[in-house]
Amino acid sequence: MLCENCQERNATSYCQINVGGKVVQKYLCQQCRAALVPSDELSVNPEFQIKNQYCHNCGTTLKDFVASGYVGCEYCYIEFYPIIKQALHGVQKEIKNMGKVPKRFELKTQIEDTEKLLEQAISNSDLMQVNRLSAKLRQLKGEYHD
C-alpha cells in the first residue's frame, strides 16, 4: 500500500491524526509521518502495531500485508481482520459485501425458504399460514423459469 501523502513509498504506519478537532485516518510512510505529524499529535491504532503478527496458514506477516496491500490466502482475512476492517470502514460506507445477486438465484432462494416455512406450517397444523405460504409459493414459482 502506498503512502497516502507522497504516493511514492510504501506505507508503514496507520495514523489517526487530530486536525482541528476532526480525526483524519492516514496510511503514511516513515518520512511523511516524521515530517507531517508531531509525535504529540499522533495516535496510532494499537492493533496495527502488533509485532510479529502473521497468518498461521501462509506465513504472510502484518508488515508484508501493509507494504503490499495484498493478503497471502483466505485465512489472512481472519488474522488481519482488525486492520482490514479499519481500512475498509474509512474507504467505503459498509464493510460487508452487498454484491448483486441475479434475480433468478434470488427467486430460487426465496422459493427454498418459503418451502421450508410451508413444511413447518404443515407440521404445526397452521392452516392460515399454509394457505398464505402456498399462494406465495405459487407466485414465486410462476416468476421462476428454470
HUNORZI-V905519 format. One record per residue. OMEGA is omega as a letter, one per 40 degrees, with the letter a starting at -180 (* if undefined). BURIAL is + if it has 9 or more other C-alpha atoms within 8 Angstrom, else -. D_CENTER is the distance of its C-alpha to the mean C-alpha in Angstrom with 1 decimal. Layout:
omega=OMEGA burial=BURIAL d_center=D_CENTER
omega=OMEGA burial=BURIAL d_center=D_CENTER
This chain:
omega=a burial=- d_center=17.6
omega=i burial=+ d_center=20.5
omega=a burial=+ d_center=21.8
omega=i burial=+ d_center=20.8
omega=a burial=- d_center=24.5
omega=a burial=- d_center=26.7
omega=a burial=- d_center=24.5
omega=a burial=- d_center=26.8
omega=i burial=- d_center=25.9
omega=i burial=+ d_center=22.8
omega=i burial=+ d_center=20.9
omega=a burial=+ d_center=21.7
omega=i burial=+ d_center=20.7
omega=a burial=+ d_center=18.0
omega=i burial=+ d_center=20.2
omega=a burial=+ d_center=20.1
omega=i burial=+ d_center=23.4
omega=a burial=+ d_center=25.4
omega=i burial=- d_center=27.0
omega=i burial=- d_center=29.5
omega=i burial=- d_center=27.7
omega=a burial=- d_center=24.3
omega=i burial=- d_center=21.6
omega=a burial=- d_center=20.4
omega=a burial=+ d_center=17.6
omega=i burial=+ d_center=18.6
omega=a burial=+ d_center=18.3
omega=i burial=+ d_center=22.1
omega=a burial=+ d_center=24.5
omega=a burial=+ d_center=27.2
omega=a burial=- d_center=29.9
omega=i burial=+ d_center=28.0
omega=a burial=+ d_center=26.9
omega=a burial=- d_center=30.6
omega=a burial=- d_center=31.9
omega=a burial=- d_center=29.7
omega=i burial=+ d_center=28.8
omega=a burial=- d_center=31.6
omega=a burial=- d_center=30.8
omega=i burial=- d_center=31.5
omega=a burial=- d_center=28.9
omega=i burial=+ d_center=26.1
omega=a burial=- d_center=23.5
omega=i burial=+ d_center=21.3
omega=a burial=+ d_center=18.3
omega=i burial=- d_center=19.9
omega=a burial=- d_center=16.9
omega=a burial=+ d_center=17.0
omega=a burial=- d_center=20.7
omega=a burial=- d_center=20.7
omega=i burial=- d_center=23.4
omega=i burial=- d_center=23.5
omega=a burial=- d_center=19.9
omega=i burial=+ d_center=19.3
omega=a burial=+ d_center=17.8
omega=i burial=- d_center=20.4
omega=a burial=- d_center=20.1
omega=i burial=- d_center=20.5
omega=i burial=- d_center=21.6
omega=i burial=+ d_center=19.3
omega=i burial=+ d_center=19.8
omega=i burial=+ d_center=17.6
omega=i burial=- d_center=20.2
omega=a burial=+ d_center=19.8
omega=a burial=+ d_center=16.0
omega=a burial=+ d_center=16.6
omega=a burial=+ d_center=19.6
omega=a burial=- d_center=18.3
omega=a burial=- d_center=14.6
omega=i burial=- d_center=14.5
omega=a burial=+ d_center=13.7
omega=a burial=- d_center=16.7
omega=a burial=- d_center=15.5
omega=a burial=- d_center=12.9
omega=i burial=- d_center=13.7
omega=i burial=+ d_center=12.8
omega=i burial=+ d_center=9.1
omega=a burial=- d_center=10.8
omega=a burial=+ d_center=13.3
omega=a burial=+ d_center=11.5
omega=a burial=+ d_center=8.5
omega=a burial=- d_center=10.2
omega=i burial=+ d_center=10.7
omega=a burial=+ d_center=7.4
omega=a burial=+ d_center=6.0
omega=a burial=- d_center=9.3
omega=a burial=- d_center=9.4
omega=a burial=+ d_center=6.6
omega=i burial=+ d_center=8.1
omega=a burial=- d_center=11.4
omega=a burial=- d_center=11.0
omega=a burial=- d_center=9.6
omega=a burial=- d_center=10.3
omega=i burial=- d_center=7.4
omega=i burial=- d_center=3.7
omega=a burial=- d_center=4.1
omega=i burial=- d_center=6.3
omega=a burial=- d_center=9.7
omega=a burial=- d_center=11.8
omega=i burial=- d_center=15.5
omega=i burial=- d_center=17.5
omega=a burial=- d_center=21.2
omega=a burial=- d_center=23.5
omega=a burial=- d_center=25.5
omega=i burial=- d_center=22.7
omega=i burial=+ d_center=21.7
omega=i burial=+ d_center=25.5
omega=i burial=+ d_center=25.8
omega=i burial=- d_center=23.2
omega=i burial=+ d_center=24.9
omega=a burial=+ d_center=28.2
omega=i burial=- d_center=27.2
omega=a burial=- d_center=25.9
omega=i burial=+ d_center=29.1
omega=i burial=+ d_center=31.3
omega=i burial=- d_center=29.9
omega=i burial=+ d_center=30.6
omega=i burial=+ d_center=34.0
omega=i burial=- d_center=34.9
omega=i burial=- d_center=34.1
omega=i burial=+ d_center=36.2
omega=i burial=+ d_center=39.1
omega=i burial=- d_center=39.0
omega=a burial=- d_center=39.2
omega=i burial=- d_center=42.0
omega=a burial=+ d_center=40.3
omega=i burial=- d_center=42.2
omega=i burial=- d_center=40.8
omega=i burial=+ d_center=37.2
omega=i burial=+ d_center=38.4
omega=a burial=- d_center=40.0
omega=a burial=- d_center=37.0
omega=i burial=+ d_center=34.6
omega=i burial=+ d_center=37.2
omega=i burial=- d_center=37.5
omega=a burial=+ d_center=33.7
omega=i burial=+ d_center=33.6
omega=a burial=- d_center=36.5
omega=a burial=- d_center=34.8
omega=i burial=+ d_center=31.5
omega=i burial=+ d_center=33.6
omega=i burial=- d_center=35.6
omega=a burial=- d_center=32.6
omega=i burial=+ d_center=31.3
omega=a burial=- d_center=33.2
omega=* burial=- d_center=32.7
